[in-house]
Amino acid sequence: MKRTNNYITAYFEDDDDLKVGIKSLLEKKVTIHDVLTPFAVHGLDHLLNFKRSRIPKVGFISGMVGGVSTLLFQTWVFTKAWPLNIGGKPFFALPSFIPVTFELSVLIAAFGMIAAYFISSNIGPGSKNVIYDERVTDDRFLIIIDLEKDNSINDKEKIKEILKEIGAKGITIKE
Amino acid sequence: MYVSPIREPLIKGEKSYQTITDEISAPIAGKPGPLWYAGITFSTLALLVGLYAMGHTVWNGIGTWGANRTINWGWGITNFVWWVGIGHAGTFISAILLLFRQKWRTSINRAAEAMTIFAVICAALFPVLHLGRPWLAFFMAPYPSTRELWINFNSPLIWDVFAISTYFTVSLLFWYIGLIPDLGTIRDRVTSKGKKAFYKFMSFGWTGSAKHWQRHESISLILAGLAAPLVLSVHSIVSMDFATSLIPGWHTTIFPPYFVSGAIFSGFAMVLTLMIITRRTLNLQQYITVNHIESMNKIIIATGSIVGVAYITELFMSWYSGNIYEQYTFLNRATGPYWWAYWIMMTCNVISPQLLWFKKLRRNLTFTFILSIFINIGMWFERFVIVVTSLHRDFLPSSWSMYYPSITEVGIFIGTFGIFFTLFLLFIRFFPVIAISEVKSVLKSSSEKFIKK
């Protein structure tokens, strides 16, 4: 997610406090840019009104592509490219094509989902994402509020007050 | 929060999010003890022995092994099946227990998955070396060759190539996806410049954004859903290498489920062997509790009993089939020249795990550790019995033979232990052994501190 250069950060030390804090911020019409947490806090995606992730769909589509193309390839090999008579058995031996079809569906689905995950989250080898607070991966739950795009820059004192009210710590304004 | 009193806490002691980070990442930040150095020295030596033996095999050919024309799948395939089986526990813990929402998996899934990956590496070496001309292994890939001939997709041996390589790749990806947030934690804790750069690269720019977590959770769930049938398919296909043949003792329809439960059985034994040592040496007793050990022992008794039933079913079916060759094979297994291998297998895999019905023994670490070694040995002998005793009585009595492993084969087997333990020791030194972020996510529902409240 792209962020402007004017923003406020503040953190909580507990996931339940964080959820309460986010609720009251949203009630006061403050738009939250991002929340950074040390682990997957359940219910946070509903609170922040995230859409459902499309990764399962990517997995389904890439798995289908992998499976169907593997099945077609095996069929082509044994019926068109080089029909091999093995003890008079049918050339199109569907049951024995299933294992490889299954394995490659899983493999391609996994690759597809991971590619989608890395690209959409901008993570991967050599990624240069900004680290806001080194303790986010330890025990801090950080809220980032953008002052240009999502909220008005003139609101910064007001937002600061609200953050103080809900018990957020380490309120910092970056300009 | 109300938790039933029979549910023991999964995390002991007064833990906060920060103490979890501190305690689990302590081995990475600190210097390893003399035990670690001793371990890595031994395992590297074993690895070197293995490399020498492998080089010897590749240079001089498969004649350096004890395999003969009657028993052409000797130790090589026994070891292959044994190592692949061990890998299965890792995927069972990380995928199947995730789908069943078992919270106790969070403390052991990381190490078990690492074990899976290392075991599959060891396993894959054997069929490749058994080719005799390992540089021609690419013949198994479906590439457009000048002969215009494709590989035989009807063969279980080719299915195995696809199954093992997919299994390895998907396990590796699944493991690494879970590691990324924890590597981010380590990145933000280490101070030296070199370490910082290393973990910065390895953590793939992890920030902990809520949106990333949502995707992380989603991909973990779907990958678990895919890995669960995958793990079952892998050992089913391995079993079909035997079951689709015409050898009495091999061509039984019970093989796929019997192999899968045997694999999970042996894998859990190896997880117990490793975790009982790891929790002690890295001071992780409060995360990998006796309760965790007991849960694993319960899986051991379940899968061990399935294996026992499978052995007895095989005996019954050989009698019931009315086929004299089938009957002879099984009678010969139990009373023939390899009777000792059969009875080691029976004692270690069927009789000894039944002791786990006693709660006292399930929760006894020394007993569990010794039993886990017994099961590891027993499961190796199971594969030895299947491979060697089924083959050693050929269709022609003039071809009957015995199997004597050569020193080169023993060297390769020792070498795979070297590879396995070297990789495992490097893993516990440089990576978080317990999934830090996952343990934090169950802190409020399953730790001693919060349950008491």
HADDOCK unambig.tbl for C-alpha pairs under 7 A between the chains (distance, minus, plus):
assign (segid A and resid 34 and name CA) (segid B and resid 209 and name CA) 6.52 0.50 0.50
assign (segid A and resid 34 and name CA) (segid B and resid 210 and name CA) 6.88 0.50 0.50
assign (segid A and resid 35 and name CA) (segid B and resid 209 and name CA) 5.62 0.50 0.50
assign (segid A and resid 35 and name CA) (segid B and resid 210 and name CA) 5.42 0.50 0.50
assign (segid A and resid 36 and name CA) (segid B and resid 207 and name CA) 6.90 0.50 0.50
assign (segid A and resid 36 and name CA) (segid B and resid 208 and name CA) 4.86 0.50 0.50
assign (segid A and resid 36 and name CA) (segid B and resid 209 and name CA) 4.30 0.50 0.50
assign (segid A and resid 36 and name CA) (segid B and resid 210 and name CA) 5.77 0.50 0.50
assign (segid A and resid 37 and name CA) (segid B and resid 208 and name CA) 5.29 0.50 0.50
assign (segid A and resid 37 and name CA) (segid B and resid 209 and name CA) 6.50 0.50 0.50
assign (segid A and resid 37 and name CA) (segid B and resid 210 and name CA) 6.74 0.50 0.50
assign (segid A and resid 38 and name CA) (segid B and resid 208 and name CA) 6.20 0.50 0.50
assign (segid A and resid 38 and name CA) (segid B and resid 437 and name CA) 6.47 0.50 0.50
assign (segid A and resid 39 and name CA) (segid B and resid 437 and name CA) 4.88 0.50 0.50
assign (segid A and resid 39 and name CA) (segid B and resid 438 and name CA) 6.87 0.50 0.50
assign (segid A and resid 39 and name CA) (segid B and resid 440 and name CA) 6.71 0.50 0.50
assign (segid A and resid 39 and name CA) (segid B and resid 441 and name CA) 6.21 0.50 0.50
assign (segid A and resid 40 and name CA) (segid B and resid 213 and name CA) 5.47 0.50 0.50
assign (segid A and resid 40 and name CA) (segid B and resid 441 and name CA) 6.82 0.50 0.50
assign (segid A and resid 45 and name CA) (segid B and resid 214 and name CA) 6.76 0.50 0.50
assign (segid A and resid 53 and name CA) (segid B and resid 215 and name CA) 6.06 0.50 0.50
assign (segid A and resid 53 and name CA) (segid B and resid 218 and name CA) 6.98 0.50 0.50
assign (segid A and resid 55 and name CA) (segid B and resid 218 and name CA) 6.91 0.50 0.50
assign (segid A and resid 55 and name CA) (segid B and resid 219 and name CA) 6.55 0.50 0.50
assign (segid A and resid 56 and name CA) (segid B and resid 222 and name CA) 6.61 0.50 0.50
assign (segid A and resid 77 and name CA) (segid B and resid 150 and name CA) 6.84 0.50 0.50
assign (segid A and resid 82 and name CA) (segid B and resid 149 and name CA) 6.62 0.50 0.50
assign (segid A and resid 96 and name CA) (segid B and resid 154 and name CA) 5.20 0.50 0.50
assign (segid A and resid 97 and name CA) (segid B and resid 153 and name CA) 6.43 0.50 0.50
assign (segid A and resid 97 and name CA) (segid B and resid 154 and name CA) 6.73 0.50 0.50
assign (segid A and resid 99 and name CA) (segid B and resid 159 and name CA) 6.28 0.50 0.50
assign (segid A and resid 100 and name CA) (segid B and resid 159 and name CA) 5.73 0.50 0.50
assign (segid A and resid 100 and name CA) (segid B and resid 162 and name CA) 6.28 0.50 0.50
assign (segid A and resid 103 and name CA) (segid B and resid 162 and name CA) 6.51 0.50 0.50
assign (segid A and resid 103 and name CA) (segid B and resid 163 and name CA) 5.92 0.50 0.50
assign (segid A and resid 103 and name CA) (segid B and resid 166 and name CA) 6.28 0.50 0.50
assign (segid A and resid 106 and name CA) (segid B and resid 226 and name CA) 6.27 0.50 0.50
assign (segid A and resid 107 and name CA) (segid B and resid 166 and name CA) 5.80 0.50 0.50
assign (segid A and resid 107 and name CA) (segid B and resid 170 and name CA) 6.60 0.50 0.50
assign (segid A and resid 110 and name CA) (segid B and resid 170 and name CA) 6.70 0.50 0.50
assign (segid A and resid 110 and name CA) (segid B and resid 223 and name CA) 6.75 0.50 0.50
assign (segid A and resid 113 and name CA) (segid B and resid 219 and name CA) 6.94 0.50 0.50
assign (segid A and resid 117 and name CA) (segid B and resid 215 and name CA) 6.66 0.50 0.50
assign (segid A and resid 121 and name CA) (segid B and resid 212 and name CA) 5.96 0.50 0.50
assign (segid A and resid 123 and name CA) (segid B and resid 204 and name CA) 5.30 0.50 0.50
assign (segid A and resid 123 and name CA) (segid B and resid 205 and name CA) 5.45 0.50 0.50
assign (segid A and resid 123 and name CA) (segid B and resid 206 and name CA) 6.46 0.50 0.50
assign (segid A and resid 124 and name CA) (segid B and resid 204 and name CA) 4.39 0.50 0.50
assign (segid A and resid 124 and name CA) (segid B and resid 205 and name CA) 6.72 0.50 0.50
assign (segid A and resid 125 and name CA) (segid B and resid 201 and name CA) 6.11 0.50 0.50
assign (segid A and resid 125 and name CA) (segid B and resid 202 and name CA) 6.98 0.50 0.50
assign (segid A and resid 125 and name CA) (segid B and resid 204 and name CA) 4.91 0.50 0.50
assign (segid A and resid 126 and name CA) (segid B and resid 201 and name CA) 5.86 0.50 0.50
assign (segid A and resid 126 and name CA) (segid B and resid 204 and name CA) 6.33 0.50 0.50
assign (segid A and resid 127 and name CA) (segid B and resid 204 and name CA) 5.63 0.50 0.50
assign (segid A and resid 127 and name CA) (segid B and resid 205 and name CA) 4.96 0.50 0.50
assign (segid A and resid 128 and name CA) (segid B and resid 205 and name CA) 5.75 0.50 0.50
assign (segid A and resid 129 and name CA) (segid B and resid 205 and name CA) 5.25 0.50 0.50
assign (segid A and resid 131 and name CA) (segid B and resid 207 and name CA) 6.28 0.50 0.50
assign (segid A and resid 134 and name CA) (segid B and resid 188 and name CA) 5.20 0.50 0.50
assign (segid A and resid 137 and name CA) (segid B and resid 184 and name CA) 6.56 0.50 0.50
assign (segid A and resid 137 and name CA) (segid B and resid 185 and name CA) 4.80 0.50 0.50
assign (segid A and resid 137 and name CA) (segid B and resid 208 and name CA) 6.86 0.50 0.50
assign (segid A and resid 138 and name CA) (segid B and resid 17 and name CA) 6.88 0.50 0.50
assign (segid A and resid 138 and name CA) (segid B and resid 18 and name CA) 5.96 0.50 0.50
assign (segid A and resid 138 and name CA) (segid B and resid 21 and name CA) 6.13 0.50 0.50
assign (segid A and resid 138 and name CA) (segid B and resid 185 and name CA) 6.26 0.50 0.50
assign (segid A and resid 139 and name CA) (segid B and resid 17 and name CA) 5.32 0.50 0.50
assign (segid A and resid 139 and name CA) (segid B and resid 18 and name CA) 5.46 0.50 0.50
